């Protein structure tokens, strides 16, 4: 059973960098051919894909967030991380990590999500 758990601060000041970590258990993040994603949902809005890191360490980003986003990983801890810089209150959202399974062409495991509020 694969489990994902987000962790990080629940309150970030405007203009600072939001940092979150997803700890994965039950499967190595280097296992072919899975992708590990960050997704967010602002209040009253739909899900927004932010980016992903692949089993081989390649990172992919949403064009709209690319200039502010960095996704990295620590294979020794089986974790991957999100950094979102220059945040504003519009970045307030529930942030999720999830696994993309190419066999099912979709997400098959999700973290429970973590609420992050950006103060103005």
Secondary structure, DSSP 8 states (H G I E B T S, - for coil): --EEEEEE-SEEETTS-EEEEEEEESS-TTSTT-EEEEEEE-TTS-EEEEEEEETTS-EEE-TTTGGGEEEEEETTTTEEEEEE-S--GGG-EEEEEEEEETTTTEEEEE---EEEEEE-
